[in-house]
Amino acid sequence: MNPTPTRPETSINRLLTVLTPLGRTVEAVARKKLVWHINGRPVIYAHLKGELSVSRVSDGILVATVLEPHIFGIAEVMQPLKAYQLRAETQSVLSRIDGDVALKAIEEYGLWRDVAEVLSFHTNSMAYRDMQIVNRNTYQIIRYYLMELEQLPEEIRMRVSILSYIQERTGLSRSSILNTISSLKKDKHIVFARGGYLLELHNLPDAR
């Protein structure tokens, strides 16, 4: 199996140290969507506190959930595509920086290597996700997201049900997800709390 992309913590922190003071502090309530342009000008977000999600604009599929600290919008400033939507999943705090101001600071402080590290991480994370779910059957897709959900902190797992987590990220039908989960529970591969919140996984089979 291909290794999971490694989050470039050092590069993220260097960028945040330089860029955060240049922006305006923004507090976003849960479920609030964030825009890529303010008064027609592109912006970059330094993600300081909370949980954000990234969704495809075309179909609403959630492709990533990110905990602080992180940085978003560099690619949108350089190559505007507006293919993805950023949304706060919990009460979040960000610094919103004018794109031109951010690029000038990146140049001044010699941070292009760090920018490359962050953008490479984003690209490889999307590629890794696709390798796990594209051209896979329903069970394999559900298995991947169950394993991903298991790795999240308990406070997050107790906030989103298994069904909601998988549906938001795949578009699979409610019945196909519930049938698979029911079968796994029957065979004692999964334990979940009332409401469908994941507690434990036990030796999920590779295929069914």
VENHU-V156746 format. One record per backbone hydrogen bond with DSSP energy under -0.5 kcal/mol. CO is the residue of the C=O (numbers start at 1). NH is the residue of the N-H. Records with the same first field share a line. If there is no record, write none. Layout:
BEGIN
CO=NH / NH
END
This chain:
BEGIN
5=7
7=9
8=12
9=13
10=14
11=15
12=16
13=17
14=18
15=19
16=20
19=22
20=23
24=96
26=28 / 94
28=92
29=32
32=88
34=86
36=43
38=41
41=38
42=99
44=46 / 97
45=47 / 72
46=48 / 95
47=69 / 70
49=93
50=68
51=89 / 90
52=66
53=87
54=63 / 64
55=85
56=60
61=56 / 63
64=54
66=52
70=47
72=45
73=77
74=78
75=79
83=57
85=55
86=34
87=53
88=31
92=28
93=48 / 49
94=26 / 96
95=46 / 97
96=24
97=44
98=102
99=103
100=104
101=105
102=106
103=107
104=108
105=109
106=111
107=110
111=115
112=116
113=117
114=118
115=119
116=120
117=121
118=122
119=123
120=124
121=125
122=126
123=127
124=128
125=129
126=130
127=131
128=132
129=132 / 133
130=134
133=136
137=141
138=142
139=143
140=144
141=145
142=146
143=147
144=148
145=149
146=150
147=151
148=151
149=152
153=156 / 157
154=158
156=159 / 160
161=165
162=166
163=167
164=168
165=169
166=170
167=170 / 171
168=62
173=177
174=178
175=179
176=180
177=181
178=182
179=183
180=184
181=185
182=186
183=187
184=189 / 190
185=188
189=202
191=199 / 200
193=196 / 197
196=162
197=193
200=191
END
